[in-house]
Amino acid sequence: MDRPAVLSYYHLDADAEIVLKELADVYYASQPSFEEILPRVTAVICIDLPLEHLIKMKSLKMIQSLSAGVDTLPWHSIPADVTVCGNMGSNAESVAEHTWALVLALSRRLHQYLPKVRAGDFSKSGENIMLWGRTLGVVGMGSIGRLVASIGKAFGMRVLGVTRSGKSAAPCDFVGGEESLEYVIRESDVVVIASPLTKRTRGMINLDRLRMLKPNAILVNVGRAEIINREDLLAYLKENPEANIATDVWWKFEDGRPVERELIHYPNFIGTPWVAGAFGSSEVLRRMKMLAAENVTKFLKGEKPDNIIDRSDYHR
């Protein structure tokens, strides 16, 4: 009997490869003529999965995303009997740390002071924003959101959370469902977007909700760019050019890299090029690959894998 075939679109480290090879043959999309094995692929590790490859995978039983998010998969073409898993929690610590780096950069005006001091200019500009005793709103209380909330508590902040279920084990002073989103936006001095991108969250932060932010509030997005309507954000910044906005996720890409030509001109709009997680740290990437490999192995053993995705969040 043939061993299962696992296809990875990312080269796995030796320890992750060893885990898989105990049960399966491992192939890579970078190999010459790899398409010849597509009909016998049982499981695939990917972030994006080209549709032209998917339709040839007649034996496919599992898709394991290397990332926590699964919004880039071709959901309308994935057979109903294929199990799809995210990689939630695999980069949570790194993304939570990065989230607070962005919050602190805005609250302490680092984006203004660092280039000035490097140029020899030690003049003061603007007011720092105190976090102690203020209110933090976390939209999306998964593994990243829970850590962001815990760190907020360490800063002495009141923490409000929004989850789909309206429940969370995170140390929050309030947790509500989707109906609480506007209350949390209005109440918070810092708002962190840590939600996955689904059909429910796409465009969730629109112009009306941006206008609910307090005048000096900080808004940080480490979820997916499309959760915030970009054109509405641009309109909001035109109305409020001093608004404090930070992002590690982006709407447009060219040659595989984020690109933005308008938002970046506003004085308190800052960003990093999608480096909060694996793409900013080889250590995090190794961990994500290992956890993905272990989850595929669990599936191949006939056990229930972790982080099974509810396809109703993505497939209409």
Secondary structure, DSSP 8 states (H G I E B T S, - for coil): ----EEEESS---HHHHHHHHTTSEEEETTSTTGGGGGGGEEEEEESS--HHHHTT-TT--EEEESSS--TTS-GGGS-TT-EEE--TTSSHHHHHHHHHHHHHHHHTTHHHHHHHHHTT-----S-----TT-EEEEE--SHHHHHHHHHHHHTT-EEEEE-SSS---S--SEEE-GGGHHHHHHH-SEEEE-----TTTTT-B-HHHHTTS-TT-EEEE-S-GGGB-HHHHHHHHHH-TT-EEEES--SEEETTEEE-SSGGGSTTEEE-SS-SSGGG-HHHHHHHHHHHHHHHHHHHTT---SSB--GGGT--
